[in-house]
Amino acid sequence: MGSILGHLEPKLLWYHFEEICKYPRPSKKEEKIVGYVLSVAERLNLPVDRDKFGNILIRKPATPGYENRKTVTLQSHLDMVCEKNRDVVHDFENDPIQPYIDGDWVKARGTTLGADNGIGAAAALAVLESNELEHGPIEALFTLDEETGLTGASNLKKNWLKGDILINMDSEELMSLYIGCSGGRNTVATFKFKQEKTPKNYTAFEAKVEGLKGGHSGLEIHVGRGNALKILSRLLWNYIKENQLLLAKMEGGNKHNAIPREAFASVLIPKNDEKKFKKFVNDYNKIVKEEFATLEPDLKVSISKIQVPDKVVDSKTTKRLLNALYIVPHGVVKMSADIPGLVETSNNLAVLTTEGKTFRIVTSQRSSVASELKDITNVVAAVFELAGAELTFGDGYPGWKPDVNSEILGIFKSTFKRMYGREPEIKAIHAGLECGIIKEKYPNMDMISFGPTMFGVHSPDERLQISTVPEFWNQLVNVLKNIPVK
C-alpha cells in the first residue's frame, strides 16, 4: 500500500507518523512499536539505553557550535488508547491503524487514530533523523504504558536523564502552552451477586445506549457529553422503582480515561409487561434525546429481544448496583478559581463489566489540588460502600504545579511572538501528563508541554488537524535553536 500522508509537510515528521500507525501499540503491549523506534536509532547509529521497565532513551549530539547549550529531553509516550466502534472489526494487537485524510484532518477508519501521542513520538524521531536542524545536545525519551496510569514515567529511574529542559509533546492545542496538569487516581468497586434461576413467563431484552461521542475524561469532561452508563442506569433505576425487572448482565465503557460511548444491559420483563416496557423505553429515549439534542445528536436508547438466559442476578444486588450507578457523581465537581476555564476536580464513571458472578466498576478521579483529589475519591468510595461494594484503589499520580517564571516558557513565548505576532495562551490541563511524575524524580528539570491541534482523543472520533502540524514543527525547531548556554 502506498503512502497516504507522504505528501504532507514536514515530510520527515509525517513519514514517521505514518510508519508508527503500522505498528500495534496497546498499553502494556508496545513491543512492536518499540522495535520500530529501536530500528530507527540503529539506522541512525545513535546510542540507545533502556531502563528495567522498557522506556527508551536515545541521545543525539549537538550540531557544531551548539555543544555548550543546555541539554533538551524530548518526551513522548508510545502506547495509545485502543477504542473502536462496535461494528468495526479491528484487532489492536495485530492490525495497523488505517489513517485517511478528510479535508484538513487526519482520521482513522472506525478506531482511535493514536495521534495521542504518536505525533509527539514522530516529531522526536524526526528531530533525531534530521541533518538540517541546529540544536544543542538532545535526548529523546519514549515512555511506555502512559494511558493506563502513567506507569512508564512512574518507573523511570533517577539520575538516568541528563536533560536540563524537558519538552513534553503530548498536548492538543497548537496556540497554547501547558505548564501544569492534574493528578489522578482510579477507584474500582466490585459487587458480588448470586445467580438465581430465571422464573417462567419472562421476556428478555437487550437495552442499549448508543451513538454518543465519548471523549477524553479529562480534556472533555467539562463539555457535558452524555455518559452511556449514567443514561442506562437512569433508565433501569426509574423503571425498576415501580415495575418488575430482572438483570442478567450489564456492561459499558472500555477505558478508565474515556467517557463511555455505549452501554448495554440484558434485562427480563414479565411477558404481560412487554408493551409497558417498550413504551417506557420509547418515552425515555425522547426525553434524553431532547436533553442532549445539541451535544449528542446521534444518541439512541433502544431495546431488542434476545434469548431468555437461564440465570439472573439476585434482586437485592440489582437494586444496590443501580442505586450506586444512579447517584455516583460523574463530570465536573469544581472549576478552578485561579485559572479561568480550568476544571479543578472531576470524576468519570468509566467502565462496567460483568465477570462471572461479579460486577466490576472502574471510576477515575482527577484534581489539580491534592486535598480535593483525596476528597472526591472519598466521595466515590462512600457511594459504593453504602451500596455494599468492595473497593480497591490505584496508586494514582501527582499533579504538575505551574511555574510562570520557567525559562523554557519564556523561550517558547518569545518564539511564539516572533512567529505569530502575539502571545500564546498559557494553560494548565485537566489531565494527567507525565511531567508531574518526571518532575518528582527530576525536581530541577524545567518543563513545558505543547503539541498540534487534535480533537476527540480516546475515541474513534479522534482527528489531527493537518494545518497545525507544520506550525508545531516550526515552533519546536525554533525553540531548539534558541536553547540557552548551560
Secondary structure, 3 states (H helix, E strand, C coil): CCCCCCCCCCHHHHHHHHHHHCCCCECCCCHHHHHHHHHHHHHHCCCEEECCCCCEEEEECCCCCCCCECCEEEEEECCECCCECCCCCCCCCCCCCCEEEECCEEEECCECCCHHHHHHHHHHHHHHHCCCCCCCCEEEEEECCCCCCCHHHHCCCCCCCCCCEEEECCCCCCCEEEEEECEEEEEEEEEECCEEECCCCEEEEEEEEECCCCCECCCCHHHCCCCHHHHHHHHHHHHHCCCCCEEEEEEECCCCCECCCCEEEEEEEEHHHHHHHHHHHHHHHHHHHHHCCCCCCCCEEEEEEECCCCEEECHHHHHHHHHHHHHCCCEEEEECCCCCCCEEEEEEEEEEEEECCEEEEEEEEEECCHHHHHHHHHHHHHHHHHCCCEEEECCCECCECCCCCCHHHHHHHHHHHHHHCCCCEEEEECCCCHHHHHHHHCCCCEEEECCCCEECCCCCCCEEECCHHHHHHHHHHHHHHCCCEC
